[in-house]
Amino acid sequence: MPLQDVTSRVRPALAGFEPYDPAFSPCRINLSANENTHPLPPVVTEALRDAMATTPLNRYPDPLGNELRDTLATWHGVERASVMVGNGGDELLFNLLFAFGGPGRTLVVAPPCFEEYKNFAKMCETTIVEVWRDERDFSVRADAIVEAACDADLVMLTSPNNPTGDLLDPALVRRLLDETNALVMLDEAYVDFAPASASLVSWVADNPRLMVLRTLSKAFALAGLRCGYLIADPAIIDVLAAIRQIYSEDVLAQAVANRAVALRDELVPVIDGIVAERTRLSQALAGIPGVRQWPSSANFLLVRLPNAAEVRARLRDEHSILVRDFSYAKGLADCLRITVGTANENDELIAALRAIVEGE
Ligand SMILES: *Cc1c(COP(=O)(O)O)cnc(C)c1O
């Protein structure tokens, strides 16, 4: 008998999910996914190529990636026991909800924010409480978040936030740790583009309920490699170590990530260049009539402009420039997210946007 209606056999909590679609289409210039498009110093590219070429593929990976954990631990001034690596930050987010969410558990988020928090929470049958940001300036409603967190198991906040670009006030994290019992996950995927003082990694040692998520996908230009990591209390790391897919971080990812992190000082000029381009892009956008933007501490800018979805389609179809459309999303009407590219990419984006907005 043919297998019919397989959807009715899917676990109810997982019914109705669709494959992730970043709405990618091949374009000359891709500023849609917050990747690092800047060229890396040759000393870095050569070291990464060497790591790939010399890593044997016939042996299983070290399940926990201890060499990489040690390199990350040294960087951040923590012990190996406080670091867990994952197949991108996404895997760690899923595992956090797998471990600490579930039926009867509650997650607090502050949207508009990274959609995966909610998706993974749903998959793990976790109740989601959304404390929406102020719709005009996207500021978080701190009192409401603390109040919601008092009855919650987990809070996930993002600094800088994707897609709004703002840094979170550390005072809110302080309040969540002092006034609630929730586990607090601070997602610092973009913190490398913010002032060094923005990271709260140094708080983890004294605050066992605080976890900080980082990734090599953005500043380190390794989105395709899939490597993220969490810094947290060893008790939390032990739980994640026990429930993870045992070989999710493959040998190439471990070897390349290890080299990249060891060479992080070489990337500082690249990151400084992106930050400088962010300022320049922002100033250029400010000169285009009708384009509103919000201050960003990340490698992207959120803009609002009339007919955003149409503008995005014309950038793609007439100029082969891809940016991210958020105009369909709640709270983000007529919003586009533009990754900060190279100077040339940004110049082309500005010229194209100007041509569309001002009528060619
Ligand atoms: C990109 C991103 C991540 C992690 O991405 P990975 O590629 O899975 O490491 C996590 N959080 C936010 C907010 C992001 O934008």
The ligand as a Gaussian input file, in Angstrom:
#p B3LYP/6-31G(d) Opt

LIG

0 1
 C       23.226000      34.887000      12.295000
 C       22.632000      34.818000      13.650000
 C       22.858000      33.762000      14.548000
 C       23.674000      32.543000      14.310000
 O       23.898000      32.184000      13.042000
 P       24.716000      30.845000      12.749000
 O       25.103000      31.022000      11.329000
 O       23.780000      29.698000      12.970000
 O       25.866000      30.808000      13.694000
 C       22.314000      33.824000      15.807000
 N       21.558000      34.851000      16.174000
 C       21.310000      35.886000      15.354000
 C       20.479000      37.009000      15.847000
 C       21.811000      35.890000      14.061000
 O       21.511000      36.909000      13.241000

